[in-house]
């Protein structure tokens, strides 16, 4: 197990340092949520621009003007039961893809 990493692109170190610091720097305010039914999915997709469908009743929400607190307020007001809500943490693979994508 290592605490320091370097991500290479064509033999050049693009980013390097402590894994925790790199993850914090590249973290996006992105969340995964799951609802019980499709009507709730449709309601959420209509209300929030930063929501994308990724599976049956599964969505990702990326803060783009609206925050997670806006989404939670809406879910509470509309009484939408959530089966799951979690913050998406960057992985080494997603960091590598972001760094090498130019």
CORJO-V455154 format. One record per run of one state. SS is the DSSP state (A for helix, B for strand, O for the rest). FROM is the first residue (numbers start at 1). TO is the last residue. Records with the same first field share a line. If there is no record, write none. Layout:
SS->FROM-TO / FROM-TO
This chain:
O->1-3 / 10-11 / 27-29 / 36-37 / 48-50 / 56-57 / 63-67 / 78-81 / 88-91 / 101-102
B->4-9 / 12-18 / 30-35 / 51-55 / 58-62 / 82-87
A->19-26 / 38-47 / 68-77 / 92-100
